[in-house]
Amino acid sequence: MSWNINTSRARVEEYIQNMGDIYIEPLDREANLDSLLTPTNCRDIYGAHVYAQVSNFACLASSLTDEDEYKRMIQALHIYQREVARIVESNAIFDGFRVHFQGSKLHALFYRPIRNPRAIATRAVLLQLVLKDFVTNVFNPAFSIDDFKIAGGTDIGNAIGTSNGIKGDRELLFIGSPANYAAKIVSDDWKMRLTERVYAELPADLQNLCFECGEGIYQLIGLHLIALNDLLDKYGIGWSREDSASRIESDKASSPLSIIKFSSADTLIRLDDLSIHNSKRVEAASVFADVSGFTRYIDHAERDGRVTDALKVFHVIRRELATVIKVDFDGIRIQYQGDRVQGLLHLPKDDQSSIALKAVRMAAAMQSSMGIIKQSLWGIQELTLAVGVDFGTTLVSKLGQHAYRDRICLGEPVEMAARNEEKCEGNQIGIGSAVYDALPKQVQAPFTYSRSVQCYVATDLDAYKLGLIEDAIAYDHQKGVYVQPGAILKINSEEVPNAQPFRPARPYAP
């Protein structure tokens, strides 16, 4: 199946009609967010959002060639996610909420004690300090694959908690500036950062561990173990290097290399079948699509009392983009990540040219679907879509704690596709060189290399314009076409009986 304008318009209208009323209430007591939040039953949650990323994993997932080394990397990632989830969620340690892992990037939320800014900010910053110490002094000695380093970011404020997806394909989402900005300030230089809003809520002893590094962003200094232990004791955080090291050794014993399996994929990957016993290593295109201007749109909606309308817009966009990935292009919807969606294309197997063209078609279809949504819903003309694409060796799996295993896609092309999307503006599609080089020359034409974005960028390329380009390829003006008259006009690229030759003046491309 492929994208069709009438089908997309009908889907969007159906989503809008069947959405139902959306309710948003302040979260004023502790609750099980997994069961509480639905697309229509939402909560305004005051909390601190923490992102922490070990980016070494992405490079290893694409570059390792030795089978045992690759298994060791999968084992390390599996155990890393298990232990970090325990550190975040254990009542005896941080008593936080693990939203999910995005590859090796953790998203955690602190909202308890309810509406207690100092306690929430304190826990968020202490988590950053603990994770840095854990990776450096516990995790690295346990796994000698690489010198793993961690970077993080945290922000605090109100965000709307909701969920999106259908049936078993549903995930929690947090919409608002603290959830968005915490991810944006995660750096490439292995620093732990926080916003001025977090800094303002910290007690003096934690403020003394921060220094401003520009534009209202603060950076945490490193701590020796004695100083860190004193802080953890003071604030009732029950973490220790020894306990984490013991749990890691236990996890290594229960997940030896002998049980770890990975393979390529001849058919469409079923995510629910994946685990440490069954991971997939494939040549694939990663696609990220992000709604540019959505955080600002939500802020204006809160000011104008239109938040429920804004959430309806959000759900319609997420639902349609996921359907484009899964139904129109037979791809895999990996994750929702705030106001962006992540997809993967890995078929036809090892056919880079076909996958690259399919990924560009999908990106163009997403732009067209976004246009249909803007025609169908009022007041969202400022919203646009930025799409990033790249291709290469990718690990696909579900790892970590039992019953809380996140879908993950890991590899350098995943990171580059996300970066391409982040650097592109709305109405743009950014593709890496591996995708660009695999495209037909006519499809390359709308893309121009951008030094600022550091990839090939096409602006205002939608399904209609891409279709014109592909029609021009099919009816090459150098070869001519043959028009066969009859009740239904037939156009052929080769001579057939009773057909008249016709040569277009030139291929049409926008």
WODABEL-V35846 format. One record per residue. N is the residue number from 1. PHI is phi as a letter, one per 20 degrees, with the letter a starting at -180 (* if undefined). BURIAL is I if it has 16 or more other ideal C-beta (glycine too) atoms within 10 Angstrom, else O. Layout:
# WODABEL-V35846
N_PHI_BURIAL + N_PHI_BURIAL
This chain:
# WODABEL-V35846
1_*_O + 2_c_O + 3_f_I + 4_c_O + 5_f_I + 6_f_O + 7_f_O + 8_f_I + 9_f_I + 10_f_O + 11_f_I + 12_f_I + 13_f_O + 14_f_O + 15_g_I + 16_f_O + 17_f_O + 18_e_O + 19_f_O + 20_n_O + 21_f_O + 22_d_I + 23_d_O + 24_c_I + 25_c_O + 26_f_O + 27_e_I + 28_d_O + 29_b_O + 30_f_O + 31_b_O + 32_e_O + 33_f_I + 34_f_O + 35_e_O + 36_f_O + 37_e_I + 38_c_O + 39_g_I + 40_d_I + 41_d_O + 42_d_I + 43_c_I + 44_e_I + 45_d_I + 46_e_I + 47_a_I + 48_d_I + 49_d_I + 50_c_I + 51_d_I + 52_b_I + 53_c_I + 54_d_I + 55_e_I + 56_g_I + 57_g_I + 58_f_I + 59_f_O + 60_f_I + 61_f_I + 62_e_I + 63_d_O + 64_f_I + 65_d_O + 66_f_O + 67_f_O + 68_f_O + 69_f_O + 70_f_I + 71_f_I + 72_f_I + 73_f_I + 74_f_I + 75_g_I + 76_f_I + 77_f_I + 78_g_I + 79_f_I + 80_g_I + 81_f_I + 82_f_I + 83_f_I + 84_f_I + 85_f_I + 86_f_I + 87_g_I + 88_f_I + 89_e_I + 90_f_O + 91_f_O + 92_e_O + 93_d_I + 94_d_I + 95_l_I + 96_d_I + 97_c_I + 98_e_I + 99_f_I + 100_a_I + 101_d_I + 102_d_I + 103_m_I + 104_e_I + 105_e_I + 106_e_I + 107_d_I + 108_c_I + 109_c_I + 110_d_I + 111_c_I + 112_d_I + 113_f_O + 114_g_I + 115_l_O + 116_d_O + 117_g_I + 118_f_O + 119_f_I + 120_f_I + 121_f_I + 122_f_I + 123_f_I + 124_f_I + 125_f_I + 126_f_I + 127_f_I + 128_f_I + 129_f_I + 130_f_I + 131_f_I + 132_f_I + 133_f_I + 134_f_I + 135_f_I + 136_f_O + 137_d_O + 138_c_I + 139_f_I + 140_g_I + 141_f_O + 142_e_I + 143_c_I + 144_e_O + 145_f_I + 146_b_O + 147_e_O + 148_f_I + 149_c_I + 150_c_I + 151_c_I + 152_b_I + 153_b_I + 154_b_I + 155_b_I + 156_c_I + 157_q_I + 158_e_I + 159_c_I + 160_e_I + 161_e_I + 162_b_I + 163_b_I + 164_b_I + 165_o_I + 166_c_O + 167_l_O + 168_e_O + 169_d_O + 170_d_O + 171_c_I + 172_f_I + 173_c_I + 174_c_I + 175_d_I + 176_q_I + 177_f_I + 178_f_I + 179_f_I + 180_f_I + 181_f_I + 182_g_I + 183_f_I + 184_f_O + 185_e_I + 186_f_I + 187_d_I + 188_e_O + 189_d_O + 190_m_O + 191_d_I + 192_e_I + 193_c_I + 194_b_I + 195_e_I + 196_f_O + 197_f_I + 198_f_I + 199_g_I + 200_f_O + 201_e_I + 202_f_I + 203_f_O + 204_g_O + 205_f_O + 206_e_I + 207_f_O + 208_f_O + 209_e_I + 210_d_I + 211_c_O + 212_f_O + 213_d_O + 214_o_O + 215_l_O + 216_m_O + 217_d_I + 218_d_I + 219_c_I + 220_e_I + 221_e_O + 222_f_O + 223_c_I + 224_f_O + 225_g_O + 226_f_O + 227_f_O + 228_f_I + 229_f_I + 230_f_O + 231_f_I + 232_f_I + 233_f_O + 234_f_O + 235_d_O + 236_m_O + 237_d_I + 238_e_O + 239_d_I + 240_b_I + 241_g_I + 242_f_O + 243_f_I + 244_f_I + 245_f_I + 246_f_O + 247_f_I + 248_f_I + 249_f_O + 250_f_O + 251_f_I + 252_f_I + 253_f_O + 254_e_O + 255_c_I + 256_f_O + 257_g_O + 258_f_O + 259_e_O + 260_e_I + 261_c_O + 262_b_I + 263_b_O + 264_e_O + 265_c_I + 266_e_O + 267_c_O + 268_g_O + 269_f_I + 270_e_O + 271_f_I + 272_f_O + 273_e_O + 274_e_I + 275_a_I + 276_f_I + 277_e_O + 278_b_O + 279_d_I + 280_c_I + 281_d_I + 282_c_I + 283_e_I + 284_b_I + 285_e_I + 286_e_I + 287_c_I + 288_d_I + 289_c_I + 290_c_I + 291_e_I + 292_f_I + 293_n_I + 294_f_I + 295_f_I + 296_f_O + 297_f_I + 298_f_I + 299_g_O + 300_f_O + 301_f_I + 302_f_I + 303_f_O + 304_e_O + 305_m_O + 306_c_I + 307_f_I + 308_f_O + 309_f_I + 310_f_I + 311_f_I + 312_f_I + 313_g_I + 314_g_I + 315_f_I + 316_f_I + 317_f_I + 318_g_I + 319_f_I + 320_f_I + 321_f_I + 322_f_I + 323_f_I + 324_g_I + 325_f_I + 326_e_O + 327_e_O + 328_f_I + 329_c_I + 330_l_O + 331_d_I + 332_d_I + 333_e_I + 334_f_I + 335_b_I + 336_e_I + 337_c_I + 338_m_I + 339_e_I + 340_c_I + 341_c_I + 342_d_I + 343_c_I + 344_c_I + 345_c_I + 346_c_I + 347_c_I + 348_f_O + 349_g_O + 350_l_O + 351_d_O + 352_g_I + 353_f_O + 354_f_O + 355_f_I + 356_f_I + 357_f_I + 358_f_I + 359_f_I + 360_f_I + 361_g_I + 362_f_I + 363_f_I + 364_f_I + 365_f_I + 366_g_I + 367_f_I + 368_f_I + 369_f_I + 370_f_I + 371_f_I + 372_f_I + 373_f_I + 374_f_I + 375_f_O + 376_e_I + 377_c_I + 378_e_O + 379_m_O + 380_c_I + 381_f_O + 382_f_O + 383_e_I + 384_c_I + 385_d_I + 386_d_I + 387_c_I + 388_c_I + 389_c_I + 390_b_I + 391_c_I + 392_r_I + 393_f_I + 394_c_I + 395_e_I + 396_c_I + 397_a_I + 398_c_I + 399_c_I + 400_o_I + 401_f_I + 402_g_O + 403_m_O + 404_c_O + 405_e_I + 406_e_I + 407_f_I + 408_c_I + 409_c_I + 410_c_I + 411_q_I + 412_g_I + 413_f_I + 414_f_I + 415_f_I + 416_f_I + 417_f_I + 418_f_I + 419_f_I + 420_g_I + 421_f_I + 422_f_I + 423_e_I + 424_f_I + 425_e_O + 426_f_I + 427_m_I + 428_d_I + 429_c_I + 430_d_I + 431_c_I + 432_f_I + 433_f_O + 434_f_I + 435_f_I + 436_g_I + 437_f_O + 438_e_I + 439_e_I + 440_g_O + 441_g_O + 442_f_O + 443_f_I + 444_f_I + 445_g_O + 446_f_I + 447_e_I + 448_c_O + 449_f_O + 450_d_I + 451_f_O + 452_f_O + 453_e_I + 454_m_O + 455_a_I + 456_e_I + 457_c_I + 458_d_I + 459_d_O + 460_m_O + 461_e_I + 462_d_I + 463_f_I + 464_f_O + 465_f_I + 466_f_I + 467_f_I + 468_f_O + 469_f_I + 470_f_I + 471_f_O + 472_f_I + 473_f_O + 474_f_O + 475_d_I + 476_g_O + 477_f_O + 478_f_O + 479_e_O + 480_m_O + 481_c_I + 482_c_I + 483_e_O + 484_d_O + 485_f_O + 486_q_O + 487_f_O + 488_d_O + 489_f_O + 490_d_O + 491_d_O + 492_c_O + 493_e_O + 494_c_O + 495_f_O + 496_c_O + 497_g_O + 498_m_O + 499_e_I + 500_d_O + 501_f_O + 502_b_O + 503_c_O + 504_g_O + 505_f_O + 506_a_O + 507_f_I + 508_e_O + 509_b_I + 510_f_O
